[in-house]
Amino acid sequence: MARIHLFEFEDQQWFPKHIRNYMTDFLQFTSNLFDFYKTTIPILKKGLDSIDSHQIIDLASGGGGGWLKLSEHLARELPEVKVHLTDYYPNAAAFNRTQAISPAVFTYSKEPINALDVPVNLKGLRTQFLSFHHFKKKDGIQILQNAVDANNPIAIFEAQQRSIGDLIKFFFSPINVALVTPFIRPFTLGRIVFTYLIPIVPACTWWDGLVSVLRTYSKKELTDMIETVADSDRFDWEVDFVKNGPIKIHYLLGVPNKS
Protein backbone atom coordinates (compact mmCIF):
# COMPACT_ATOMS: atom_id res chain seq x y z
CA MET A 1 0.00 0.00 0.00
CA ALA A 2 1.55 3.30 -1.09
CA ARG A 3 1.89 6.15 1.39
CA ILE A 4 -0.65 8.95 0.83
CA HIS A 5 -0.19 12.25 2.65
CA LEU A 6 -3.79 13.48 2.84
CA PHE A 7 -4.71 16.30 5.22
CA GLU A 8 -5.68 15.80 8.86
CA PHE A 9 -8.00 18.24 10.58
CA GLU A 10 -5.71 18.50 13.63
CA ASP A 11 -2.91 19.91 11.45
CA GLN A 12 -4.91 22.82 10.09
CA GLN A 13 -4.37 26.29 11.54
CA TRP A 14 -8.01 27.20 10.87
CA PHE A 15 -9.32 24.19 12.78
CA PRO A 16 -11.16 25.28 15.96
CA LYS A 17 -8.90 24.94 18.98
CA HIS A 18 -11.59 23.51 21.26
CA ILE A 19 -12.47 20.75 18.76
CA ARG A 20 -8.76 19.87 18.38
CA ASN A 21 -8.47 19.71 22.16
CA TYR A 22 -11.50 17.41 22.45
CA MET A 23 -9.85 15.10 19.93
CA THR A 24 -6.46 15.06 21.67
CA ASP A 25 -8.23 14.59 25.03
CA PHE A 26 -9.82 11.45 23.58
CA LEU A 27 -6.43 10.15 22.44
CA GLN A 28 -4.89 10.89 25.83
CA PHE A 29 -7.73 9.17 27.67
CA THR A 30 -7.63 5.99 25.60
CA SER A 31 -3.82 5.80 25.59
CA ASN A 32 -3.75 5.91 29.39
CA LEU A 33 -6.81 3.71 29.84
CA PHE A 34 -5.35 0.88 27.74
CA ASP A 35 -1.72 1.59 28.69
CA PHE A 36 -0.71 1.32 25.02
CA TYR A 37 2.97 2.16 25.42
CA LYS A 38 4.12 0.24 28.51
CA THR A 39 6.31 -2.08 26.43
CA THR A 40 8.34 0.88 25.15
CA ILE A 41 10.09 1.33 28.53
CA PRO A 42 13.33 -0.49 27.52
CA ILE A 43 13.58 1.72 24.42
CA LEU A 44 13.11 4.89 26.45
CA LYS A 45 15.70 3.72 28.99
CA LYS A 46 18.19 3.02 26.22
CA GLY A 47 17.69 6.54 24.91
CA LEU A 48 18.14 8.11 28.34
CA ASP A 49 21.17 5.94 29.15
CA SER A 50 22.89 7.12 25.98
CA ILE A 51 23.21 10.64 27.42
CA ASP A 52 23.14 9.73 31.14
CA SER A 53 20.02 11.86 31.62
CA HIS A 54 16.57 11.61 33.16
CA GLN A 55 15.03 14.34 30.97
CA ILE A 56 12.52 13.56 28.21
CA ILE A 57 11.38 16.22 25.74
CA ASP A 58 8.11 15.02 24.22
CA LEU A 59 7.37 16.62 20.85
CA ALA A 60 3.95 16.95 19.21
CA SER A 61 2.40 15.83 22.51
CA GLY A 62 -1.23 16.55 21.58
CA GLY A 63 -3.04 16.26 24.91
CA GLY A 64 -0.19 14.39 26.58
CA GLY A 65 -0.84 10.98 25.05
CA GLY A 66 -0.21 7.99 27.29
CA TRP A 67 2.38 9.74 29.46
CA LEU A 68 0.51 9.46 32.75
CA LYS A 69 0.63 5.66 32.73
CA LEU A 70 3.96 5.52 30.93
CA SER A 71 5.66 7.80 33.48
CA GLU A 72 4.45 5.54 36.30
CA HIS A 73 6.18 2.54 34.71
CA LEU A 74 9.31 4.52 33.91
CA ALA A 75 9.58 6.05 37.40
CA ARG A 76 9.77 2.60 38.98
CA GLU A 77 13.14 2.11 37.30
CA LEU A 78 14.18 5.76 36.95
CA PRO A 79 12.67 7.62 39.94
CA GLU A 80 14.18 10.94 38.83
CA VAL A 81 12.61 10.90 35.34
CA LYS A 82 11.23 14.24 34.09
CA VAL A 83 8.91 14.71 31.11
CA HIS A 84 8.48 18.05 29.32
CA LEU A 85 5.39 18.21 27.08
CA THR A 86 5.38 20.35 23.91
CA ASP A 87 3.29 20.85 20.81
CA TYR A 88 2.96 23.21 17.85
CA TYR A 89 -0.69 23.60 18.93
CA PRO A 90 -0.30 23.11 22.69
CA ASN A 91 -3.33 21.81 24.58
CA ALA A 92 -2.32 23.83 27.64
CA ALA A 93 -5.39 22.81 29.66
CA ALA A 94 -4.58 19.10 29.21
CA PHE A 95 -0.89 19.72 29.92
CA ASN A 96 -1.82 21.56 33.09
CA ARG A 97 -4.07 18.72 34.26
CA THR A 98 -1.27 16.21 33.64
CA GLN A 99 1.20 18.34 35.57
CA ALA A 100 -1.28 18.72 38.45
CA ILE A 101 -1.55 14.94 38.77
CA SER A 102 2.24 14.44 38.86
CA PRO A 103 4.00 17.79 39.39
CA ALA A 104 7.32 16.15 40.24
CA VAL A 105 7.48 14.58 36.79
CA PHE A 106 5.78 16.90 34.30
CA THR A 107 6.49 20.35 32.96
CA TYR A 108 5.29 21.85 29.70
CA SER A 109 5.73 24.66 27.21
CA LYS A 110 2.78 27.00 26.79
CA GLU A 111 4.23 28.43 23.58
CA PRO A 112 4.28 26.52 20.27
CA ILE A 113 7.31 24.24 19.83
CA ASN A 114 8.26 23.14 16.32
CA ALA A 115 9.56 19.57 16.21
CA LEU A 116 11.68 20.54 13.18
CA ASP A 117 13.59 23.18 15.14
CA VAL A 118 13.59 22.41 18.85
CA PRO A 119 14.91 25.23 21.07
CA VAL A 120 18.47 24.58 22.22
CA ASN A 121 17.48 24.90 25.88
CA LEU A 122 15.28 21.80 25.61
CA LYS A 123 17.84 19.04 26.07
CA GLY A 124 17.21 15.35 26.66
CA LEU A 125 15.70 12.32 24.97
CA ARG A 126 13.28 13.56 22.30
CA THR A 127 10.16 11.46 21.90
CA GLN A 128 7.19 11.40 19.56
CA PHE A 129 4.17 9.19 20.14
CA LEU A 130 1.63 8.73 17.34
CA SER A 131 2.69 11.97 15.64
CA PHE A 132 5.59 11.38 13.24
CA HIS A 133 3.16 10.47 10.44
CA HIS A 134 1.87 14.05 10.53
CA PHE A 135 5.08 15.20 8.86
CA LYS A 136 5.95 14.96 5.18
CA LYS A 137 9.14 13.12 4.29
CA LYS A 138 11.36 16.21 4.06
CA ASP A 139 10.07 17.41 7.43
CA GLY A 140 10.57 13.98 8.97
CA ILE A 141 14.18 14.03 7.79
CA GLN A 142 14.56 17.50 9.31
CA ILE A 143 13.25 16.23 12.67
CA LEU A 144 15.93 13.53 12.66
CA GLN A 145 18.56 16.00 11.41
CA ASN A 146 17.72 18.47 14.17
CA ALA A 147 18.18 15.75 16.80
CA VAL A 148 21.54 14.71 15.33
CA ASP A 149 22.73 18.32 15.10
CA ALA A 150 21.80 18.85 18.76
CA ASN A 151 23.34 15.48 19.73
CA ASN A 152 20.08 14.55 21.45
CA PRO A 153 18.72 11.00 21.18
CA ILE A 154 15.32 10.56 19.58
CA ALA A 155 12.65 7.86 19.92
CA ILE A 156 9.59 7.80 17.64
CA PHE A 157 6.62 5.49 18.17
CA GLU A 158 3.58 4.66 16.03
CA ALA A 159 0.76 2.30 17.00
CA GLN A 160 -0.37 1.61 13.43
CA GLN A 161 1.01 0.66 10.05
CA ARG A 162 -0.26 1.02 6.49
CA SER A 163 -2.46 -2.04 6.21
CA ILE A 164 -6.04 -3.02 5.47
CA GLY A 165 -6.34 -4.37 9.01
CA ASP A 166 -5.45 -1.03 10.58
CA LEU A 167 -7.78 0.82 8.20
CA ILE A 168 -10.61 -1.43 9.36
CA LYS A 169 -9.64 -0.90 13.00
CA PHE A 170 -9.74 2.90 12.69
CA PHE A 171 -12.94 2.78 10.63
CA PHE A 172 -14.85 2.11 13.85
CA SER A 173 -13.24 4.92 15.85
CA PRO A 174 -16.47 7.04 16.04
CA ILE A 175 -18.03 4.26 18.12
CA ASN A 176 -15.08 4.40 20.51
CA VAL A 177 -15.37 8.18 20.78
CA ALA A 178 -19.07 7.89 21.61
CA LEU A 179 -18.48 5.17 24.21
CA VAL A 180 -15.66 6.82 26.18
CA THR A 181 -16.64 10.51 25.99
CA PRO A 182 -18.82 10.42 29.16
CA PHE A 183 -15.76 9.27 31.14
CA ILE A 184 -13.34 11.96 29.92
CA ARG A 185 -12.61 14.61 32.52
CA PRO A 186 -13.13 17.42 33.03
CA PHE A 187 -16.77 17.16 31.95
CA THR A 188 -17.69 19.96 29.56
CA LEU A 189 -20.98 20.67 27.84
CA GLY A 190 -19.11 21.50 24.62
CA ARG A 191 -17.57 18.02 24.50
CA ILE A 192 -21.06 16.48 24.76
CA VAL A 193 -22.58 18.80 22.18
CA PHE A 194 -19.83 18.27 19.59
CA THR A 195 -19.76 14.51 20.16
CA TYR A 196 -23.46 13.61 20.20
CA LEU A 197 -25.64 16.51 19.04
CA ILE A 198 -23.29 17.90 16.38
CA PRO A 199 -20.90 14.95 15.89
CA ILE A 200 -17.87 16.89 14.68
CA VAL A 201 -15.45 15.22 17.12
CA PRO A 202 -16.20 11.60 16.09
CA ALA A 203 -16.32 12.54 12.40
CA CYS A 204 -12.97 14.35 12.45
CA THR A 205 -11.42 11.63 14.65
CA TRP A 206 -12.61 9.03 12.13
CA TRP A 207 -11.07 10.91 9.20
CA ASP A 208 -7.79 11.68 10.98
CA GLY A 209 -7.48 8.07 12.13
CA LEU A 210 -7.88 6.66 8.63
CA VAL A 211 -5.50 9.25 7.19
CA SER A 212 -2.97 8.45 9.95
CA VAL A 213 -2.83 4.86 8.70
CA LEU A 214 -2.25 6.01 5.11
CA ARG A 215 0.43 8.49 6.24
CA THR A 216 2.45 6.11 8.44
CA TYR A 217 6.00 5.37 7.28
CA SER A 218 7.17 1.81 6.68
CA LYS A 219 10.39 0.39 8.11
CA LYS A 220 12.13 0.80 4.74
CA GLU A 221 10.95 4.39 4.42
CA LEU A 222 12.24 5.24 7.89
CA THR A 223 15.57 3.56 7.11
CA ASP A 224 15.85 5.55 3.88
CA MET A 225 15.16 8.76 5.81
CA ILE A 226 17.93 7.97 8.28
CA GLU A 227 20.39 7.46 5.43
CA THR A 228 19.54 10.93 4.14
CA VAL A 229 20.45 12.62 7.45
CA ALA A 230 23.85 14.34 7.41
CA ASP A 231 26.29 12.80 9.92
CA SER A 232 23.83 10.00 10.64
CA ASP A 233 26.84 7.75 11.35
CA ARG A 234 27.33 9.71 14.59
CA PHE A 235 24.23 7.91 15.87
CA ASP A 236 23.28 4.27 16.35
CA TRP A 237 19.84 3.56 14.89
CA GLU A 238 17.14 0.96 15.44
CA VAL A 239 13.91 0.56 13.44
CA ASP A 240 11.77 -2.24 14.85
CA PHE A 241 8.63 -2.96 16.86
CA VAL A 242 7.57 -4.19 20.29
CA LYS A 243 4.30 -5.92 21.10
CA ASN A 244 1.71 -4.95 23.69
CA GLY A 245 -0.71 -7.85 23.49
CA PRO A 246 -2.13 -7.81 19.94
CA ILE A 247 -0.86 -4.28 19.30
CA LYS A 248 2.47 -3.69 17.57
CA ILE A 249 4.22 -0.47 18.56
CA HIS A 250 6.61 0.40 15.75
CA TYR A 251 9.57 2.54 16.69
CA LEU A 252 12.64 4.37 15.48
CA LEU A 253 15.43 4.98 18.00
CA GLY A 254 18.54 7.05 17.36
CA VAL A 255 21.20 7.53 20.05
CA PRO A 256 24.63 9.20 19.93
CA ASN A 257 27.25 6.54 19.51
CA LYS A 258 30.36 6.30 21.67
CA SER A 259 32.89 6.54 18.86
N, C-alpha and C positions, 0 to 999 in steps of 0.2 A: 504494500500500500504506500503510495507516494505521499510525502509530506505536503500539506496544504496550509498556508499561513493565512487563514481567514481572520476576520476581526472578532475580538471579544468585547463585550460591552464594558467590562471592568477596565479595559485599557483606554477607553475614550475619555478625553478631557471634558466633553459636554455631558457625560453620563452623570445623573444626579448623585451627589455624594451619599445621601442617606440610603438610596437603593444599593449602591456599591457596598456600603457598610453592612446592610442587612445580609447581603450575599457572603461577604467575608466572615460575618458572625456565624453564619450557617456552617461554613467550612471549618472555622475554629471549633465550633461545638462538636461536630461529627468527628473531627480529627482527635480531639481529646476523649470523647465518649468511647470510641473504638480503639484508642491507643495505637493508631496506625504505624507510628514510627519507632516503636520501642526497640526493634531489632537493628536500628541504625546506630545504637550506642557505641559498638566497637569502632565504627567508622569515624564517629565524632571524636572519640578518644584518640584515635590515631592522628587525626588532624591537630588536636590540641597538643599532643605529645611532641609533634614535629617542631613546635616553637616554644615548648615548655611554658604554656600559658593556660589560663582558665577562662579566657575571654572569648565569647562567641559574638560575632556581628551577623545578625540575621538580616538578609536583604530581601526586598519584596515580600515583607512579612504578612501582608493582607491584614487580617484581624488578629494575628499571632499564631495561627495554625495550631499544631498539636503541641506547642511548647510547654504548656502547663504540665501535662503528663510526662512529656519527654524530659523536662528538667528534673522531675522527681526521680526518674530512673538514673539520670546522669549524676545527680547530687549524691546518690548512694556511693558512687565510686570516686567522684570528684566533688567533695563538699564545698569547695570554694568556687565552683563554676558560676560565671556571670553571663547573662544573655542580654544583648542590646538589640531591640526591635527597630526596624526601619522600613520605610516604604516610600515610593514616589508619590503615592496618594495615601498618606498615613491615616489609619483609622485610630485617631488619638484616643477616642473614648474606649475602644477595646484594649488598646495598649495600656491605658490607665487602669482598667479593671484587672488586667493581668498583673501589673505591677503591684496593685493593692493586695492581691492574693499572696504574692511572694516578693515582697519588696527587697529582700536580701539578694535575690537572683536577678530581677528584671529592671532594666532601664530602657528608655526609648527616645527616639528623636521625633520631635513635633514637626520639624521642617522636612520637606521632601528630600529624600536621599536617592540618588541615581546609582543603580547597581553597576553602570558602565564607568562611573567615575566616583569612587567612594572617597570621601574626605580622608586625608592622611592621618587625622587624629583618631580615626576608628580603626584600631589595630586588633587583630586576633584571627581566629578561624572564621572565615566567611561561609555562611550557609544560605542555601535556597531550597525551600520545600514547596513543591508543586507550583513553581513559578518560572523556571527556566524556559519552558515552552512558549512563554509570552514574548520572547525575544527572537527577532529574525537572526539568521545565521551570522551576519556581520556583527550584530550587537552581542550575540552569544560569545563570539570570538573575543570581542572587546572586554566582556566581563572576565573571561579567563586571562586575557592580557593584562588587565588592570590588577588582578590578584598577583600575577607573576611579577609585574613591575614593582608592586609594593612588598613583595616577598612574604605575602600572607597566604596561608593554605586556604583552599576552597573545597567545599563539599556541596554537591547539588543532588537533590533527590526528587524523583517523580514516581507517583503511585499508579501510573498508567503507561501503556505503550500503544502504538498505532496497530490496532487489531480490530477485527469484527467483534470479538468478545467484549472488548472494552467499550466499543461504540454501543453495544446492546446494554451493557451495564449502566452507562451514563444516560441512556435513553429514558430510564425510569427515574431519573433524579428529581423531577417535580413531585413525585409521590413521597420521596424521602424528605423534601423540603416541607411538604404539608404535614407529615407525621411528626417531625421534630420541632417545628416552629413554636408550639405552645410551651416547650421546655427551655427555650433559649432565654437567658436573662442578660440584661434587665428586660422585663416585659414592657413593650411599647405598643401603643395603639397603631402607630404607623406600620409596624412590622406585620400586624394582623391584617390591616387594610390591604397592604400591597402583597400579601401572600394569598389571602382568600377572596376578598371582595374585588380587588383589581390585581390579578395574579401576575404582576410584573416580576416579582422576585423568582418564583419557580420557572417562569418562561425564560428569563435571562440566564438563570442558573443552568437550565436545560441546554440552551444554546452554547453557553461558554464551556460547559462540560464536554459536549460533543466536539466542539472546535479544539479544546485542549488535547483530546485524543489525536486529532488530525495534525496538530502542531508538534507533538512530542517527537524529540530526536531519537533516532535509533542508536545502538551501540557504535555502529560504523560511522555514522554521522558525527557523533561526539568525538570519536577517535580522530577523524579527519579534521575537526575543529582544533583539537589539541595540537596536531601537527602544523597547523597554520600559525600558532602563537609564537612570536619571537622569543628566543631563549627558553623555549619549553623544556629543553634538556636540563635546566636548572631545577626542575621539579620532577618528582616521581608521581606517576599517574595510574589510577585504577578506574576502569569502567566495568561495572558488574551489577549484580543485584543481590539482595537479601530477601528472605521470605518472612512474612508475618502471617502465619496460617495460609490461607489460599491467595493472599495478596503478595505480589512481587513489588518490592521497592527498588527501583533501578537508581543507580547512583554513579556519579563521577566524583572522584577524589583526587586532588592535586596538592602535594606537600613539598616544601623545599627539601631538596636532597642534601646530603651531608658532604658531598664532594665539592 
